[in-house]
């Protein structure tokens, strides 16, 4: 599947996947009744040391190793964000529903997420409206020539697109 993507498209996909995660957590958080003890958050553990770059070759592997040693959290330190999102913030449970968490605190959503366009995209992603293909406007990723390829998502099966009247 990756052979269809250029490096630029993968970079855009990464950013879009992170934004989709934020929109999904916000949408799901809005739909969970207050009497159900489930907390929905989107969490950033920060830049952590990992084996994700193990296949990077010289000279970038040396640069990456140096940057990780200087700046990256250990996996244990990064996991603290996940633990805090799940059980931290005592007394702030209602405030923590559907938010983005980093550095053991709630991060303020961007103007895009809070704006009309962001609300439209969140709604579109929540109802699974893949018929429109790419719900993200080129405004926030103006360098993206990428458009979703239905064959990648449908895996050869016909896609079913539904419009839900109750959002």
C-alpha positions as CSV (number, residue, x, y, z in Angstrom):
1,X,0.0,0.0,0.0
2,X,2.8,2.4,0.8
3,X,4.1,2.2,-2.7
4,X,1.3,4.6,-3.7
5,X,2.6,7.4,-1.5
6,X,5.4,9.8,-2.0
7,X,7.3,11.1,1.0
8,X,5.3,14.4,0.9
9,X,2.1,12.5,0.9
10,X,3.2,10.4,3.9
11,X,4.1,13.6,5.8
12,X,0.7,15.0,5.0
13,X,-1.0,11.7,6.1
14,X,0.8,11.8,9.4
15,X,-0.5,15.3,10.1
16,X,-4.0,14.4,8.9
17,X,-4.0,11.3,11.1
18,X,-3.1,13.3,14.2
19,X,-5.9,15.9,13.5
20,X,-8.4,13.1,12.8
21,X,-7.5,11.6,16.2
22,X,-8.3,15.0,17.9
23,X,-11.6,15.3,16.0
24,X,-12.6,11.7,16.8
25,X,-11.8,12.1,20.5
26,X,-13.8,15.4,20.6
27,X,-16.7,13.8,18.8
28,X,-16.8,10.7,20.9
29,X,-16.4,12.7,24.1
30,X,-19.4,14.8,23.2
31,X,-21.5,11.6,22.7
32,X,-20.7,9.9,26.0
33,X,-23.3,10.6,28.7
34,X,-22.1,12.1,31.9
35,X,-23.3,9.1,34.0
36,X,-21.0,6.7,32.1
37,X,-17.5,6.5,33.7
38,X,-15.5,6.5,30.5
39,X,-12.9,9.1,29.7
40,X,-12.0,9.8,26.0
41,X,-8.9,11.8,25.3
42,X,-6.3,12.2,22.6
43,X,-2.8,11.9,24.0
44,X,0.7,13.1,22.8
45,X,3.4,11.3,24.7
46,X,6.0,13.6,23.2
47,X,9.1,12.7,21.3
48,X,10.2,9.3,22.7
49,X,13.2,7.1,22.2
50,X,12.0,4.1,20.2
51,X,13.0,1.7,17.4
52,X,10.9,3.5,14.8
53,X,14.0,4.9,13.1
54,X,16.0,1.7,13.3
55,X,16.1,1.4,9.5
56,X,17.4,4.9,8.9
57,X,20.8,4.8,7.3
58,X,24.1,6.8,7.6
59,X,24.4,9.7,8.2
60,X,20.8,10.3,9.4
61,X,21.0,7.5,11.8
62,X,23.8,9.2,13.8
63,X,22.0,12.5,13.8
64,X,18.8,10.8,14.9
65,X,20.6,9.0,17.7
66,X,22.2,12.2,18.9
67,X,18.8,14.1,18.8
68,X,17.1,11.2,20.7
69,X,19.8,11.2,23.4
70,X,19.5,15.0,23.8
71,X,15.8,15.6,23.5
72,X,13.7,12.4,23.6
73,X,11.9,11.0,26.5
74,X,12.4,7.4,27.5
75,X,9.4,5.1,26.7
76,X,8.6,5.1,30.4
77,X,8.6,8.9,30.6
78,X,6.4,9.1,27.5
79,X,4.0,6.5,28.9
80,X,3.3,8.8,31.9
81,X,1.2,11.0,29.5
82,X,-1.0,8.0,28.8
83,X,-1.4,7.1,32.5
84,X,-2.2,10.8,33.4
85,X,-4.8,10.9,30.6
86,X,-6.4,7.7,31.9
87,X,-6.4,8.3,35.7
88,X,-4.9,11.8,36.4
89,X,-6.6,15.1,36.7
90,X,-8.7,14.2,39.8
91,X,-11.6,16.6,40.2
92,X,-11.3,17.6,36.5
93,X,-13.0,14.5,35.0
94,X,-15.7,16.4,33.2
95,X,-13.2,18.9,31.8
96,X,-11.0,16.1,30.5
97,X,-13.6,14.6,28.2
98,X,-12.7,14.7,24.5
99,X,-9.6,16.8,25.0
100,X,-6.0,16.7,23.7
101,X,-3.4,16.0,26.4
102,X,0.3,16.7,26.4
103,X,2.8,17.4,29.2
104,X,0.2,16.1,31.7
105,X,-2.2,18.9,31.0
106,X,-5.0,19.9,28.6
107,X,-3.8,21.6,25.5
108,X,-6.0,24.3,24.0
109,X,-7.4,23.3,20.6
110,X,-6.3,25.3,17.6
111,X,-8.5,28.0,16.1
112,X,-9.0,25.6,13.1
113,X,-10.4,22.9,15.4
114,X,-12.7,25.3,17.2
115,X,-13.8,27.2,14.0
116,X,-16.7,26.5,11.7
117,X,-14.5,24.6,9.2
118,X,-13.1,22.4,12.0
119,X,-16.6,21.7,13.3
120,X,-17.6,20.7,9.8
121,X,-14.7,18.4,9.3
122,X,-15.2,16.8,12.7
123,X,-18.8,16.2,11.9
124,X,-17.9,14.8,8.5
125,X,-15.3,12.4,10.0
126,X,-17.6,11.3,12.7
127,X,-20.4,10.2,10.4
128,X,-17.8,8.4,8.2
129,X,-18.5,10.4,5.1
130,X,-15.7,9.0,3.0
131,X,-17.7,9.7,-0.2
132,X,-16.3,13.2,-0.2
133,X,-12.8,11.6,-0.3
134,X,-10.6,14.1,1.4
135,X,-12.4,16.0,4.1
136,X,-9.4,18.2,4.8
137,X,-9.2,21.5,3.0
138,X,-6.0,22.5,1.3
139,X,-6.0,25.6,3.5
140,X,-4.1,23.9,6.3
141,X,-1.9,21.7,4.1
142,X,-1.5,23.9,1.1
143,X,1.4,21.9,-0.2
144,X,-0.5,18.7,-0.4
145,X,-1.2,17.4,-3.9
146,X,-2.7,14.3,-2.3
147,X,-6.2,13.1,-2.8
148,X,-7.5,10.0,-1.2
149,X,-7.5,7.0,-3.5
150,X,-10.7,5.0,-3.0
151,X,-8.9,1.7,-3.9
152,X,-6.6,2.0,-0.9
153,X,-9.5,2.4,1.5
154,X,-12.0,0.0,0.0
155,X,-9.4,-2.8,-0.5
156,X,-11.3,-3.8,-3.6
157,X,-14.7,-3.8,-1.9
158,X,-17.5,-1.4,-2.7
159,X,-17.6,1.5,-0.3
160,X,-20.8,2.3,1.5
161,X,-21.4,5.9,2.2
162,X,-24.1,6.9,4.7
163,X,-25.4,10.3,5.6
164,X,-26.7,10.2,9.2
165,X,-29.5,12.7,9.9
166,X,-28.8,12.6,13.7
167,X,-25.4,14.1,14.3
